[in-house]
Amino acid sequence: MPKKEITILFIGDIIGRYGRAITKKMIPAIKAKERIDFVITNGENSAAGYGITEKVYNELTGAGIDIITMGNHVWDKKEIVTKIDEYVDLLRPANYPKEVPGKEYLIKEKNKVKIGIINLCGRVFMPALDCPFKKAEKLIEEIKKSTNIILVDIHAEATSEKEAMGFFLDGKVSAVIGTHTHIQTADERVMPGGTAFIADAGMVGSEDSVIGMNKEQILKRFLTQMPHKFEVAKEGPAIFNAVLIKVDIATGKATSIQRIFERAPEEEIKEPAEN
């Protein structure tokens, strides 16, 4: 009997090597429990908290991640400027100017099912880029020629902008997932038009941190208002934030969205030797 529904696992922002170690531990456990068809994550903080490298890209795809989205830290590692087109399963925000290297959208096929992915950056309290709303509308028209299953990662600071994107795209895409703020929100729902939404999927990293970064360094910045280097927190209880989205293959509409918030003690997470 043909499959009627697919399950997408979207993992929140992966923070540095600690986040990568947690992710590699959790993916097999979730796959054993759920029949996952596609695994997507935001990887813009996956290399020591800032950007991504070829080594980290290979580590994440080797761990079972099908598509990696990015955000405002996409260019933090110099090598990506010249190599981004070689990373076939990595997507930059589509609302950068069209002359910028990298893909505006990605269509991935597994088991005869195609999914389209769009990555966008918000503009409220963020760098000034092209309009994410108009860009999404344009790209959806193109992707619909190949598949009606479409997921949008809106990497934005303001909850209002992410929620507005959810309503704007309701009925046009399968899911609108917010990233960037690293705090999982509790507003997950399937909107009236059949689009799954959550304002922020959260993060993967140390819970004993400020959004994945060393809490002492962050506190110094807030207390003194002087510049301090921020480094990834590499110890403490581990948290894994994600969402599970089920989508009807025939219609492209979401049937459910479920938050995942898992914790693990530090001793269960074995870190790689390098960043």
C-alpha positions in Angstrom: 0.0 0.0 0.0 1.5 3.4 -1.0 2.6 5.6 1.9 0.2 8.4 2.6 2.1 10.5 5.1 5.7 11.5 5.8 7.4 12.4 9.1 9.9 15.3 9.2 12.3 15.8 12.2 13.4 19.4 12.4 16.2 19.9 15.0 16.7 23.3 16.6 20.0 25.3 16.2 22.9 23.0 17.0 25.5 24.8 19.2 29.1 23.8 18.7 30.7 20.5 19.4 28.7 19.8 22.5 25.5 20.3 20.4 26.9 18.0 17.7 27.7 15.3 20.2 24.1 15.5 21.6 22.6 15.4 18.1 24.6 12.3 17.2 23.4 10.6 20.3 19.7 11.5 19.9 19.1 10.9 16.2 19.3 7.1 16.3 17.1 7.0 19.4 14.4 9.1 17.8 14.6 7.2 14.5 14.2 3.9 16.4 11.0 5.4 18.0 9.6 7.3 15.1 9.5 6.5 11.4 11.5 9.5 10.2 11.6 10.3 6.5 13.6 13.5 6.5 15.9 15.1 9.1 16.5 18.8 8.9 18.5 21.1 11.2 19.7 24.7 11.5 23.5 24.5 11.5 24.6 28.1 11.6 26.1 27.8 15.1 27.4 24.3 14.6 31.2 25.1 14.3 32.3 26.5 17.6 29.1 28.5 17.8 29.7 30.6 14.7 29.0 29.3 11.1 29.9 25.9 9.7 33.0 24.3 8.2 33.4 21.5 5.7 34.4 19.1 8.5 31.3 19.9 10.5 29.0 19.7 7.5 30.4 16.2 6.8 30.0 15.3 10.4 26.3 16.3 10.5 25.3 14.8 7.2 27.2 11.6 8.2 25.1 11.5 11.4 21.9 11.2 9.4 20.9 14.8 8.7 19.5 15.3 5.2 19.3 19.1 5.0 21.2 21.9 6.9 19.8 25.4 6.9 21.7 28.5 8.0 21.1 32.1 9.1 22.8 35.4 9.9 26.0 33.5 10.8 26.3 31.8 7.5 29.5 33.6 6.4 31.3 33.5 9.8 33.8 30.8 8.5 35.7 32.2 5.5 35.9 28.8 3.7 32.1 28.8 3.1 32.3 31.8 0.8 34.1 29.7 -1.8 32.9 26.2 -0.9 29.2 26.7 -0.2 28.2 25.4 -3.6 30.0 22.2 -2.9 27.8 21.5 0.2 24.9 20.0 -1.7 22.6 19.6 1.3 23.3 23.0 2.8 21.0 26.0 2.3 21.7 29.7 2.9 19.0 32.3 3.5 17.2 32.9 0.2 16.7 36.6 0.8 20.4 37.5 0.4 21.0 39.3 -2.9 20.8 36.9 -5.8 24.5 37.4 -6.7 25.5 35.8 -3.3 26.8 32.2 -3.7 24.7 29.2 -2.4 21.3 27.8 -3.1 18.0 29.8 -2.7 16.1 26.6 -2.1 16.6 22.9 -2.1 14.5 19.9 -3.3 15.4 16.6 -1.7 14.0 13.2 -2.7 13.9 10.1 -0.6 11.9 7.0 -1.2 10.2 8.6 -4.2 9.0 11.5 -2.1 10.2 15.1 -2.7 10.4 17.8 -0.2 11.2 21.5 -0.9 13.1 23.6 1.7 13.4 27.4 1.9 15.6 29.2 4.4 14.9 32.9 5.2 16.3 35.5 7.5 14.0 38.0 9.2 14.7 41.7 9.1 13.5 42.9 12.6 16.6 43.5 14.7 18.6 41.6 12.0 20.8 42.6 9.0 18.9 44.4 6.3 18.2 41.8 3.6 15.5 41.5 0.8 11.9 41.0 1.9 11.6 37.4 3.2 7.8 37.4 2.6 8.1 38.3 -1.1 11.0 36.0 -1.5 9.1 33.1 0.0 6.1 33.7 -2.3 8.3 33.7 -5.4 10.2 30.6 -4.5 7.1 28.6 -3.5 5.8 29.1 -7.0 9.0 27.5 -8.4 9.1 24.6 -5.9 5.4 23.8 -6.5 6.4 22.6 -10.0 8.2 19.7 -8.4 6.4 19.1 -5.0 3.7 20.4 -2.8 5.6 19.4 0.4 7.5 22.5 1.4 9.1 23.5 4.7 10.3 27.0 5.5 12.9 27.8 8.2 12.4 31.5 9.2 15.6 32.5 11.1 14.5 35.6 12.9 14.8 37.5 16.1 11.2 38.8 16.5 8.5 36.3 17.4 6.0 38.6 15.7 7.8 38.4 12.4 7.9 34.6 12.5 4.3 34.4 13.4 3.4 36.8 10.7 5.3 34.5 8.2 3.3 31.6 9.5 0.0 33.3 8.7 1.3 34.7 5.4 2.2 31.2 4.2 -0.6 29.2 5.8 -2.0 26.9 3.2 0.9 27.6 0.8 3.5 25.4 2.6 3.6 22.3 4.8 5.4 24.0 7.7 6.9 27.2 8.9 9.6 26.6 11.6 11.2 29.5 13.5 14.9 29.4 14.5 17.6 31.8 15.8 16.5 32.6 19.4 17.5 29.2 20.8 14.6 29.1 23.2 11.9 26.6 22.3 8.5 28.1 22.3 5.2 26.4 23.3 3.0 27.7 20.4 3.2 24.8 18.1 0.1 24.2 16.1 -1.4 23.4 12.7 -2.8 26.6 11.3 -6.3 26.7 9.7 -4.9 26.3 6.1 -2.9 23.2 7.1 0.6 24.7 7.8 2.4 23.5 10.9 4.0 26.3 12.8 6.3 27.0 15.8 7.9 30.3 16.6 11.2 28.7 17.6 12.3 25.0 17.5 14.9 25.7 20.2 18.5 24.5 20.3 20.8 21.6 21.0 23.5 22.2 23.5 24.2 22.8 27.2 21.3 23.7 29.4 23.7 25.3 31.9 24.3 28.1 29.5 22.8 31.3 28.0 21.4 30.1 24.7 24.2 27.6 24.3 27.1 30.0 25.2 29.3 30.2 28.3 27.1 31.8 30.9 29.9 33.6 32.8 31.0 35.4 29.6 27.5 36.4 28.8 26.9 37.7 32.4 30.1 39.8 32.2 28.7 41.5 29.0 25.4 42.3 30.6 26.9 43.5 33.9 29.7 45.6 32.4 28.4 46.4 28.9 32.0 45.8 27.7 33.0 43.4 24.9 33.7 39.8 25.8 34.4 36.8 23.7 31.5 34.4 23.7 32.4 30.7 23.6 30.2 27.6 23.4 29.3 26.0 26.7 30.8 22.5 26.7 29.5 20.9 29.9 26.4 20.5 32.0 23.1 18.8 31.3 22.4 18.4 27.6 19.2 19.5 26.0 17.9 18.4 22.6 15.1 20.6 21.1 13.2 19.6 17.9 9.8 19.2 16.4 8.2 16.2 14.6 5.9 17.2 11.7 3.6 14.8 9.9 2.6 15.8 6.4 0.0 14.3 4.0 1.8 13.4 0.8 -1.1 14.0 -1.5 -2.1 17.5 -0.2 1.2 18.7 1.3 -0.7 19.8 4.3 0.5 19.1 7.8 -1.6 16.8 10.0 0.4 17.3 13.2 3.3 19.0 14.9 4.9 17.8 18.1 7.6 19.4 20.3 10.6 17.4 21.5 12.5 18.5 24.6 14.9 15.8 25.8 17.5 16.1 28.5 20.6 13.9 29.2 23.2 14.1 31.9 26.6 15.4 30.9 28.3 12.0 31.5 26.2 10.4 28.7 27.5 12.8 26.1 30.9 12.1 24.6 32.4 15.1 22.9 34.5 14.9 19.7 38.2 15.8 20.3 38.0 19.1 18.2 35.7 22.0 17.5 
